[in-house]
Amino acid sequence: MASDKVARVLCVPGELPGNRRDETTAGITRTYKEFFCGWGASLVNVVVTFPVNKAMFRQQLEGVSIRKAFRQLKREGLITLYRGMGPPLIQRTTSVAVMFGTYAKYHNYLESNFPTVPRFFTSPCAAFAAGTTELLLIPFERVQTLLQAKQFHGTYDNTFHVFRNLRHHGISEYYRGISACFIRNGLSNTLFFGLRGPLRDTLPAVDRKGGHCFVGDFVSGAVLGALLSTLFYPLNVVKTRMQVKVGGSHLAIWPTFLVIYKERGYSWRKIFRGVHVNYSRSVLSWGIINAIYEALMRWL
C-alpha cells in the first residue's frame, strides 16, 4: 500500500516530489518551467508528425483519399515534403508552450485571488483563457495553410514571403478563421486540462523505474488527442477553407460549412474525409507531447 502511494505521487502529471521552497519562488519557477517543457515537447512532435499532417491537410482541403494525398506528396518529392514546416515549427512550439504556461499562470492567479472558488470552476476558466491567448499565434497557422496548399506553390517562396504579401490586404488578412480557432482552442483546452488528470489516474500506479510513467502519460495524451481531434475535425475543415482564401470578404463559419457541404455532395462522410489520418496523427502527436512534457517536468 505504501509503495502504491509513493508511485501515485511520482506519476501525477506536472508534480515533483522533493524539498519545498518558498511558495512564491516555487510558483514562478513552476510556471516558467511549464512554458519550457511545453515548447520542448512540441518541438519533437512537429518534426516527427509533419509529413502525416501534410497528407491530412490535403484531404481536408481537397477531399481526396489518403492514398491520393500520399501519391501527391510522393510526386512532389522530398524537397517539398517539409515545405511549410517553418510556420508550424514556430507556431506549434510556441502555442503548446503558451497552452501549458498560461494555463498554469491563469490557474495560479485564480486560486490565489479567489481561494473560495472551487477548482472545478477555476480550472475550466484558466483552460479557456489559455486557449484564447493562443489566438495571438493565428498568423503562423494562416501562413502554414497557404504554404501547404498546392495552388500557392508558385505564388509564395517561403514564410517571410507570405507575411510580406499578406500585409497588402490589411491586418485582418493574418487572422482569417479566427472565429473557428476561438471555438476550437477554448473548448479543446477546457476538455484537455479537465480530463488529463482523471484519465491519468485511472491507469495503474507503478514506479517510474521501468518507464511506466512515460507510457501512462503517452496513453492518456494519445486518448485525449484522438478524442478531441475527432470531435473538432469538421470545425478544422471549415477553418482550413476559411484560411486558404487570400483577399476579398471574410466568410463566417456557417456559410463556409454550407459551401463545403454542398461541394461534397451533402455527405457527412466526405466532410470527415481524412479523420482517420487525423486521429492517428493525434494519437502519436499528443502522446508525444504529453509524455515528453511530463518527462521534462520530472527531469527539471
C-alpha positions, 0 to 999 in steps of 0.5 A: 500500500505504501509503495502504491502511494509513493508511485501515485505521487511520482506519476501525477502529471506536472508534480515533483516530489522533493524539498519545498521552497518558498511558495512564491519562488516555487510558483514562478519557477513552476510556471516558467518551467511549464512554458519550457517543457511545453515548447520542448515537447512540441518541438519533437512532435512537429518534426516527427508528425509533419509529413502525416499532417501534410497528407491530412491537410490535403484531404481536408482541403481537397477531399481526396483519399489518403492514398491520393494525398500520399501519391501527391506528396510522393510526386512532389518529392522530398524537397517539398515534403517539409515545405511549410514546416517553418510556420508550424515549427514556430507556431506549434512550439510556441502555442503548446508552450503558451497552452501549458504556461498560461494555463498554469499562470491563469490557474495560479492567479485564480486560486490565489485571488479567489481561494473560495472558488472551487477548482472545478470552476477555476480550472475550466476558466484558466483552460479557456483563457489559455486557449484564447491567448493562443489566438495571438499565434493565428498568423503562423497557422494562416501562413502554414495553410497557404504554404501547404496548399498546392495552388500557392506553390508558385505564388509564395517562396517561403514564410517571410514571403507570405507575411510580406504579401499578406500585409497588402490586404490589411491586418485582418488578412493574418487572422482569417478563421479566427472565429473557428480557432476561438471555438476550437482552442477554448473548448479543446483546452477546457476538455484537455486540462479537465480530463488529463488528470482523471484519465491519468489516474485511472491507469495503474500506479507503478514506479517510474523505474521501468518507464511506466510513467512515460507510457501512462502519460503517452496513453492518456495524451494519445486518448485525449488527442484522438478524442478531441481531434475527432470531435473538432475535425469538421470545425478544422475543415471549415477553418482550413477553407476559411484560411486558404482564401487570400483577399476579398470578404471574410466568410463566417463559419456557417456559410463556409460549412454550407459551401463545403457541404454542398461541394461534397455532395451533402455527405457527412462522410466526405466532410470527415474525409481524412479523420482517420489520418487525423486521429492517428496523427493525434494519437502519436502527436499528443502522446508525444507531447504529453509524455515528453512534457511530463518527462521534462517536468520530472527531469527539471 
